[in-house]
Amino acid sequence: MLRLRQALGTFLLAAALMPAVPAYAATYYVATTGNNSNPGTSSRPWRTVAYAASKMVQGDTTYVKGGTYQEGLIRFGRSGTSSAPIKLLNAPGEFPIINFIDKTSTRQLLIQNSAGSQKATAWITIEGFEIRNGYVGIKIANGQDLTIRRNWIHHHLKHGIFGNGTRILIDRSKINHNGNFSQCASSPSYCNQDHGIYMNGTAITATNNLFYDNLALGIQVNGTVSYKPTSHPGPEFALSRNWVIANNTFAYQRNAPGIVLWGSECDNARIENNIFYENYVTGANYKANGIAFTGTSTGAIIRNNLAYATGSGGTLFLGSGGQYTQSGNIVNTVNPKFVNAPATLPSSPNFALASGSPAIDKGLSLSASKISYPGTSRPKLSAYDVGAYEYYGSSTTLAAPTSLQVVN
């Protein structure tokens, strides 16, 4: 009897120490022909993405079928776990569109803990959507271990992606024409306010993305936020340390360069294998096309980027200020030779590399960016290419999607 009690006690202790997991992981579906009173099965799907986001718990996956979804606020208020993440995905072979009903301040995909905005919301994946015409495309409040991949985020009144967190991956997405262009036209002092990505936090990674024609910056690394225990789960949710920005293409940002390291709390950024092309369209030629600095950030490593501008806007690769080391950069000597990207923004730009591009085989081998924007692996030739695409012959032009319908 004593041995039985000891064994039972050991079992109960072990059970108590095991991490909580859901009783089951559910798979749900959303379709334009669905109804939110349905059970969310493939044959009886839900109707709105917002409803799916409100219902999912750790371990759940929702597949959204093709079509346009008129949405208001889409909110993820619960966390997944490392072994049981929450996933919102496009149905295989389909490309759903989230079209917000207007651009008022609640029209966004929001990741914010329902138990309190100062708490983390973790282990969520958003993949395979066109997200358009809202206030902000994706807003993150204290996000952790998030994956935002293969999305087209465009025509939002403010930023494409905005917020804070730690260990967030933004990968293989197209982020363009975000910002209040009308207000900029009437109030020029506003023209530097809205960006493709505007975030703070630690270990944020942006890889293999296209940033173009945003009102101001492609990426603003916000190093002006101090840690507050009443607002942040930990310092890593506030201080912008250890970012990786690699193998992206930045082009035609309207009123600012591709990237800014802004403030004194954005240290040790790695900016590698990116192309900066014709940014700061409205700027004088002494403005930065590539990277600007404000404040006293330190430790940036800037390597193997290609920067080129014809002189109609900003031409400098690096603005003044900042403490960094640089090597292997190709600056204002050769045009990157895109398939379709002249000096001024065309109606349908194509940033795939053409034959003879100086970006071919000039990149560092980076584990963070081994899959290029259209889904091809790196390297195809002898070394990684610079920018979001990987050249592999004349057929590369076929891997330049116009609607981000890229390989799953």
N, C-alpha and C positions, 0 to 999 in steps of 0.2 A: 504493500500500500504506500509506503514511504517513497519507493522508487517511482510509482505511478504519479504521486503528487509532485515529485521533483521534475519528472518528464513533462507533466502538464504545465508546471510553472515555467519551465524553459520554453515551451511552445508559445505560451501566452506572452512571454517577454519578447520573443523573436517576432511574433505577430505585431506587437505594439510598436516595435522599432522599424517595421517595414513601411516604406512610403505608401501613402494612400494612392490607390489607383481606381479608376472607374470600374464598375461591375462589368461593363461591356463598352466597346467602342462602336459607335453608330455611324452609319453612312447615310447621308441625306442627299436630296436632289432639289434643285430649284429650276423652274421653267416658266416661260411667259404664259403657258397654258395652265399653270398650277393654281392652287388655292391654299391660303395659309391655314385653313381648317383641315387640310389633308394631313396624313402622317409623314409626308416628306419622303416617300419612297420613290423609286424610279418611275413606277406606273402612276403614282398619285403624289406628284411633287408639290412643294410649296411654291408660292407666287413671288415673294420678294426676298432679296438678299438681306435686307434688314431683319426680317423675321428669322432667317437662318442664323444670322450672327447672334441674335438674342437667345437662341435655343441651344447652341452648341456648348458642350462641356469638354473637359480634357479627354483626348483620344478621338473626338469626333471629326469627321471629314464631310464637307458638303461640296458636291459637284454642281456647278451652275451651267445650264445648257445655253446654247446660243440665243441671241436676241437682245433687245434693248429693254433695260429695267429702269423705270422711272422711280427714283428713290429720294428720300429725304435724308434723315440721319441714319447711318448704319453704325452700330456701336458694338464693339467687342468689350464686354465688361468682366470676363472671366479669363483665367490663365489655363494654359495647358501645362504639360511637364515635358522634360527632355525625352522621356520614353512614350509619352502620350500627348503630342502636340495637338492643337486645334488647327485645322486646315480648311481654308476656303479656296477652291480650285475651279478652273474652267473644266467643263466636261471634255474628255479627250477629243481632239479634233475640232472643237468649237471655241468661239471667241466671244464671250458675253460682254455686253456694254452696260456699264453703270452710268446712267445719265441723270444727274441730280436735277430736281424739278425747278430749282432756281438757285441763285447765288447768295442767299441770305446766310447768316453766320453758322447755322446748324447743318448746312448741307455739306457733309463730309463723311468719310469713313474714319471713325474715331476708335482708337484703341486706348481705353481708359478704364481703370478698375472700378467696378460698381461699388466696392466697399470703401472707396475714398481715393481721390485723385493723387494723394501722396503715396499710395501703394503701387507696387510694380504690377504690370500685366505682362505675362511671359509666355513664350513658346507658342506663337501664332504665326502661321504662314498665309500670305495673300499672294496668289499666283494666277496669271493668265487672263487679266481683265483690261479692258479699256475703261478708264475712269475719267469722266469729263464733266465740265460745266458746273462745278460746285464752288463753294467758298474756298476750301482747301481740299486737295485731293485725298491725302491721308494725313490725319493728325494723330500724333503719338504723345501720350502723357505717361512718363515713366515706363517706357517699354523695355523689355528685356528678352534677349534671345528671339528676336523677330526675324522673319524672312519675307522680304518684299521682292518678288521676282517675276520677270516677264510681263510687266504691266505697261500700258500706255497711259500716261497721266498728263492731261493737257486741258487748257482753256479754263483754268480755275481763277477766281477773282484774286486770290492771294497766292499762296505757295503751292507747288506740287506736293511736297512732303514737308511737314512742319512738326517740331516737337523736340522730345528729348528721350534719352534712354541709354542702354548699354548693350553691347554685343548685338547690334542690329545690322543685317545684311540687306543692301539694296543692289540688286543685280539684274543685268540683262533687260533693263527697262528703257523706254523712251519717255522723256520728260521734256515737254516743249510748250511754249506759248502760255505760260502761267504768269499772272499778274494783272493789275488794274491799268491796262494801257490807256483807257479813256481818262482816268484821273491824272495819269502822267502827262497826257496831252494838254490838259487844262491847268495843271499845277506841276511844273517841272521839278520842284523840290521833292515830289513824291517818287520820281522815276527810279530811285535806287532802293525801293522798299520791298519788292516782291521777288521771290527767287524760285529756282527749280527745287532745291533742297535748302531748308533753313533749320538747322538742328544743333543741339548741344548734347554732350554725353561722351562716354568713353568707349573705345573699341568699336566705332561705327565704320563699316566697310561699304564703299561704293565701287562696284566693278562692272565693266562691260556695258555701261549705259551710254545712251545718246542724250545729251543736253543741248537743246538749241532753241533760239528765239524766245527765251524767257525775258521778262521785263528787265530784270537786273542780273543777278549772278546765276551761274549754273549751280554752284554749291557755296553756301555760307557756313563755314565752321564757326559756330558761335562760342567764343571763348570769354564771354562777358558775364557768365552766370556763376555765382558762388553757391556752394553747398549750404542748404538749409534743412536741418532735421525735420522741420515741420512741413517741408515741401517735397523732399526727396528720400527714397528708401536708403540711399547711401551716397557718398561723394561721387561715385562713378556715374551716377545718373545726372550729374550737374557739370562736372569739369570735362572739357573736351580734349581728352588725351588719347593718343595712340590710334588716331584715325588711319585707315588705309584707303586711298583714292587711286585706283589703278585701272589701266586699260579702258578708260572712258574717252569719248569724243565730245568736246565742247565747241560749239560753233554758234555764231550769230547772236550771242546774248546782247540784248538791245542797249542797255545803259550801264554795263559793268563788265568786268572780265569773267573768265571761266570760274575762278575760285577766289575766295578771300579767307585768310586766317585772321579772324577778327577778335581782338582782345588779348588778354594776358593768360588765359586758361586753355589754350589750344596747342599744347606742346606735343612734340614727338610725332608729328604727322608724317606719313609716307605718301608721297605723290609721285607715281611712277607709271611709265608707259602710256601716258595720256597724249591726245592731240588737242591743241588749242588753236582754233582757226577763226579768224575774222570776228573776234568778240569785241565788246564795247563799241558797237556799231556807230553810236552817236558821239563817241569820244574823240578828242584830239589825238594825234599820233604819239604824243608823249604819255598817253594813258596805257594801262596794262591790258594786254590781250589775254595773258595767261593767268598769273597768280598775283594777288595784291595782299598786303599785310597792314594791319593796324595793331597797336598795342605792342606787347613785349613777348610774344610767343617764342619759344626756343625749341631747338632739336629737330626741326623739320628736315627730312631727307627728300631731295627733289632730283630724280634720276630718270634718264632715258625717255624724256618727253619730247614731243615735236611741237614747236610753236611757229605759226606762220600768219602773217597779215600783210595785205597789199598796201596799207597806209591810209585807207579811207576812214578807218576808225583807230582804236588803240593798237599800238605795235609792240610795246614792251612785253617781253616774256615775264619778267619779275618786276613788280613794283618796289618802291623803296621800303626800308624797314624790315623787321623780321630777322631771326637768327636761324640760319639753315646751312646745309652743305648741299652742293649740287655736282652732278657729273653726268656725262653721256647725253646731255640735252642737245637737240638740233634746233637752232633758233634762227628764224627769218632768213634762211638760206635757200630752202627748196619748198615748193608747194607740195602738200601731202598727196595730191592726185587722187581725189575721190572720184567715184563714178559720175556723180552729178552734184557738185557743190561749187558753183562759181563764186566770185568775190562778193556778190550780194545774194541773199536768200532766194532760192527758186521756189516755185509752188510745191514741188515734190522732191526735196533733197534726198540724195542717196549717198551715204557716207561709207559705203563699201570701198575698199582700196582697189584702184585700177592697176593694171600692169605697169611696172616701173616705179611704183610709189616708194619714196624714201623711208616710209614707215615699215616696209617689209623686212623682217629679220633683225630689227633694231631694238627689240625690247628685251627686258630682263625676264628670266624664267620665274614666274610668280605662281605659287600654288593657289593663291586667292583668286586668280583670274584665268584658270586653265580652260574654261568654256567661254567662247566668244559670244557676242550679242546674238547672232542668229542661231546659236546652238552647236557650232562646230568646235572641235577640240583644238587646243594649241599644244605644240606648234604643228603647222602643216608642212612647212619647209624646214630650214635648219634651226630656226630660233623663233621666239615669240615675236609677233608684230606689235607695233605701237598703235594704240587706239582701240575702239570697240570691236573691230572686225579682224578676222584672220584671213589673209589672202591664200588661195590655193589653186590659182589658175583662172582662166577666163570665165569659168562657171561661177566664180565668186559673185558676179552681179546677180545671179539667180537667188542668192541667199540674202537679198536686201529687201525684207518685207516692207510693204507700205502700211500694213495694219497690225504689225507685230504678231502675225500668225506664225510664230516660229516653232521650231521643233520641240516636242514635249520632252 
